[in-house]
């Protein structure tokens, strides 16, 4: 928590969010240097394992900083800092290290990215194992009421549930989550808009929660939410 508080108030991080950062990529067979992103091409980032085997994304504020980390000519893409933080928040990476070869380098953890972004929407890969159930410590009644009212204000929501959630493969503690079943043909952008609107309204940090996840419900996750979660909304 101390790191998160420092991160939230860091002027350096605020500046980084508005800058372009250089992210090393795997060899794509192109000339080393700046990669030109085509709309239909996926660029594989270089992820470095730490001493515990967790995935770390490296990023740099300049070509000079990148060269100090890797003297070889390394291909890279340039992305805005806030885009990378959003990607980190929705990934299974442990953290992003900026200018890791320099004395002034620093790390942004996934938890810190989630707190900064404010909304996390998990996309589970096929076969992913997760745990879902009632929170070990019941959330405040007023928070539950605020979540219920916020969900009711969104006409696209058919059902909503509150539960404790943990992805088994990730090194994270169980956390509070809201699952949303939306009307058919509601797109991902609309889901994110709705999730952010609810998050902004309830202000999870005001209740002592670092963040609240928001999940689009379908398949087994929907079945588990119905059987194990606290019902916030079910429209007739």
C-alpha positions as CSV (number, residue, x, y, z in Angstrom):
1,X,0.0,0.0,0.0
2,X,2.8,2.4,0.7
3,X,4.1,1.9,-2.8
4,X,0.7,2.5,-4.3
5,X,0.3,5.7,-2.3
6,X,3.7,6.9,-3.6
7,X,2.8,5.9,-7.1
8,X,-0.5,7.7,-7.0
9,X,1.2,11.0,-6.0
10,X,4.3,10.7,-8.1
11,X,4.9,13.6,-10.5
12,X,7.4,11.4,-12.4
13,X,4.8,8.8,-13.1
14,X,2.3,11.4,-14.1
15,X,4.8,12.7,-16.7
16,X,5.5,9.1,-17.9
17,X,1.9,8.5,-18.6
18,X,1.9,11.3,-21.2
19,X,5.2,10.3,-22.9
20,X,5.9,7.6,-25.5
21,X,7.8,4.7,-24.1
22,X,9.9,2.3,-26.1
23,X,9.0,-1.4,-25.6
24,X,11.4,-4.1,-26.9
25,X,9.8,-6.7,-29.2
26,X,10.8,-10.1,-30.3
27,X,12.6,-10.4,-33.6
28,X,10.1,-10.0,-36.4
29,X,12.5,-10.2,-39.2
30,X,12.3,-6.4,-39.8
31,X,15.2,-3.9,-39.7
32,X,15.9,-3.2,-36.0
33,X,14.6,0.1,-34.7
34,X,11.1,1.6,-34.7
35,X,8.4,-0.9,-35.7
36,X,5.6,0.3,-37.8
37,X,2.4,-1.2,-36.6
38,X,0.0,-2.5,-39.2
39,X,-3.6,-2.7,-38.2
40,X,-3.7,-6.5,-38.7
41,X,-0.4,-7.4,-37.1
42,X,0.4,-8.5,-33.6
43,X,3.7,-7.4,-32.1
44,X,5.2,-9.8,-29.5
45,X,6.6,-7.8,-26.5
46,X,9.7,-9.0,-24.7
47,X,8.7,-10.2,-21.2
48,X,11.5,-10.9,-18.7
49,X,11.0,-13.3,-15.8
50,X,12.0,-12.1,-12.4
51,X,13.6,-14.3,-9.7
52,X,10.1,-15.7,-8.8
53,X,9.3,-16.5,-12.4
54,X,6.7,-13.7,-12.7
55,X,6.5,-11.8,-16.1
56,X,7.9,-8.3,-16.2
57,X,7.4,-5.9,-19.1
58,X,10.4,-3.6,-19.8
59,X,10.0,-0.1,-21.2
60,X,12.3,2.8,-21.8
61,X,12.1,6.6,-22.1
62,X,14.7,6.9,-24.8
63,X,16.8,4.8,-27.2
64,X,19.8,5.6,-25.0
65,X,18.1,4.0,-22.0
66,X,17.1,1.0,-24.1
67,X,20.7,0.6,-25.3
68,X,22.1,0.7,-21.8
69,X,19.8,-2.3,-21.0
70,X,20.5,-4.1,-24.3
71,X,23.6,-3.0,-26.2
72,X,22.5,-4.9,-29.3
73,X,20.2,-3.2,-31.8
74,X,16.8,-4.2,-30.4
75,X,13.5,-3.8,-32.3
76,X,10.9,-1.9,-30.4
77,X,7.5,-0.2,-30.6
78,X,6.7,3.3,-29.2
79,X,3.5,3.4,-27.2
80,X,2.1,6.1,-24.9
81,X,2.6,5.5,-21.3
82,X,-1.0,5.5,-20.3
83,X,-1.7,2.9,-23.0
84,X,0.9,0.6,-21.5
85,X,-0.5,1.1,-18.0
86,X,-4.0,0.1,-19.3
87,X,-2.5,-3.0,-21.0
88,X,-0.7,-3.8,-17.7
89,X,-3.9,-3.5,-15.7
90,X,-5.7,-6.0,-18.0
91,X,-2.7,-8.4,-18.3
92,X,-1.2,-11.2,-16.2
93,X,2.1,-9.4,-16.1
94,X,3.4,-8.7,-12.6
95,X,4.7,-5.2,-13.3
96,X,6.3,-2.9,-15.8
97,X,9.8,-1.6,-15.2
98,X,10.8,1.7,-16.8
99,X,14.5,2.4,-17.5
100,X,15.5,-0.7,-15.5
101,X,19.2,-0.3,-16.3
102,X,19.4,3.2,-14.8
103,X,19.6,4.4,-11.3
104,X,16.4,6.4,-11.6
105,X,14.4,3.5,-13.0
106,X,11.2,2.5,-11.3
107,X,8.4,-0.2,-11.4
108,X,4.7,0.0,-11.8
109,X,3.0,-3.1,-10.5
110,X,-0.2,-4.5,-11.9
111,X,-2.0,-3.6,-8.7
112,X,-0.9,0.0,-9.1
113,X,-2.0,0.1,-12.7
114,X,-5.4,-1.2,-11.7
115,X,-5.7,1.5,-9.1
116,X,-4.6,4.2,-11.6
117,X,-6.9,3.0,-14.4
118,X,-9.8,2.6,-12.0
119,X,-11.6,-0.3,-13.8
120,X,-10.3,-3.8,-14.6
121,X,-12.1,-6.1,-17.0
122,X,-10.7,-9.6,-17.0
123,X,-10.7,-11.6,-20.1
124,X,-10.1,-15.2,-19.1
125,X,-8.3,-17.5,-21.5
126,X,-9.9,-20.9,-22.3
127,X,-9.2,-23.4,-19.5
128,X,-8.3,-20.7,-16.9
129,X,-9.1,-21.8,-13.3
130,X,-10.7,-19.3,-11.0
131,X,-12.4,-19.2,-7.6
132,X,-15.6,-17.3,-6.9
133,X,-17.6,-17.0,-3.7
134,X,-18.9,-14.8,-1.0
135,X,-16.3,-12.2,0.3
136,X,-14.5,-13.4,3.5
137,X,-15.3,-10.0,5.0
138,X,-18.7,-8.7,4.0
139,X,-18.5,-5.4,2.2
140,X,-20.3,-2.4,3.8
141,X,-24.0,-2.4,3.3
142,X,-23.9,1.1,1.9
143,X,-21.3,0.0,-0.7
144,X,-23.7,-2.8,-1.8
145,X,-26.6,-0.3,-2.0
146,X,-24.5,2.1,-4.0
147,X,-23.5,-0.7,-6.4
148,X,-27.1,-1.8,-6.7
149,X,-28.3,1.7,-7.5
150,X,-25.5,2.2,-10.0
151,X,-26.4,-1.0,-11.8
152,X,-30.1,-0.1,-11.9
153,X,-29.2,3.2,-13.6
154,X,-27.7,1.3,-16.6
155,X,-30.5,0.0,-18.8
156,X,-28.2,-2.4,-20.7
157,X,-27.6,-4.5,-17.6
158,X,-29.9,-7.6,-17.3
159,X,-28.3,-9.1,-14.2
160,X,-25.5,-8.1,-11.8
161,X,-23.8,-9.9,-9.0
162,X,-21.2,-9.1,-6.3
163,X,-18.6,-11.7,-5.3
164,X,-15.1,-12.5,-4.3
165,X,-12.9,-13.5,-7.2
166,X,-9.4,-15.0,-7.7
167,X,-7.6,-16.3,-10.8
168,X,-5.7,-19.4,-9.7
169,X,-2.8,-19.0,-12.1
170,X,-2.1,-15.4,-11.1
171,X,-0.2,-14.4,-8.0
172,X,-2.9,-12.2,-6.5
173,X,-5.1,-12.1,-3.5
174,X,-8.9,-12.7,-3.8
175,X,-10.6,-9.4,-4.5
176,X,-14.1,-7.9,-4.8
177,X,-15.7,-8.2,-8.3
178,X,-18.9,-7.3,-10.0
179,X,-20.2,-9.5,-12.8
180,X,-22.5,-8.0,-15.4
181,X,-24.8,-9.8,-17.8
182,X,-25.6,-7.3,-20.5
183,X,-28.4,-7.1,-23.1
184,X,-27.6,-9.0,-26.4
185,X,-25.5,-7.2,-28.9
186,X,-23.9,-4.9,-26.3
187,X,-20.3,-4.5,-27.4
188,X,-17.0,-4.4,-25.4
189,X,-16.7,-0.6,-25.6
190,X,-20.2,-0.3,-24.1
191,X,-19.3,-2.8,-21.3
192,X,-16.2,-0.7,-20.5
193,X,-18.2,2.5,-20.4
194,X,-20.8,0.9,-18.1
195,X,-18.1,-0.5,-15.8
196,X,-16.3,2.8,-15.6
197,X,-19.6,4.7,-14.9
198,X,-20.3,2.3,-12.0
199,X,-16.8,2.5,-10.7
200,X,-16.8,6.3,-10.8
201,X,-20.1,6.4,-8.9
202,X,-19.2,4.0,-6.0
203,X,-15.5,5.1,-5.6
204,X,-14.2,1.8,-4.3
205,X,-11.1,3.4,-2.6
206,X,-13.5,5.4,-0.4
207,X,-14.6,2.1,1.1
208,X,-11.1,0.8,1.6
209,X,-10.9,-1.3,-1.6
210,X,-7.9,-0.9,-3.8
211,X,-10.1,-1.7,-6.9
212,X,-13.2,-3.6,-8.0
213,X,-13.0,-5.9,-11.0
214,X,-15.8,-5.9,-13.5
215,X,-16.5,-9.1,-15.5
216,X,-18.8,-9.7,-18.5
217,X,-20.8,-12.7,-17.5
218,X,-21.1,-15.8,-19.7
219,X,-20.8,-19.5,-19.5
220,X,-19.4,-21.0,-16.3
221,X,-18.6,-17.6,-14.8
222,X,-22.3,-16.6,-15.2
223,X,-23.5,-19.9,-13.6
224,X,-21.1,-19.5,-10.7
225,X,-22.1,-15.9,-10.2
226,X,-25.7,-16.8,-10.0
227,X,-25.1,-19.6,-7.5
228,X,-22.4,-18.1,-5.4
229,X,-22.6,-14.3,-5.8
230,X,-24.7,-11.7,-4.0
231,X,-27.5,-10.6,-6.5
232,X,-27.4,-6.8,-7.1
233,X,-29.9,-6.7,-10.0
234,X,-32.1,-9.1,-12.0
235,X,-34.5,-7.4,-14.4
236,X,-37.8,-9.1,-15.1
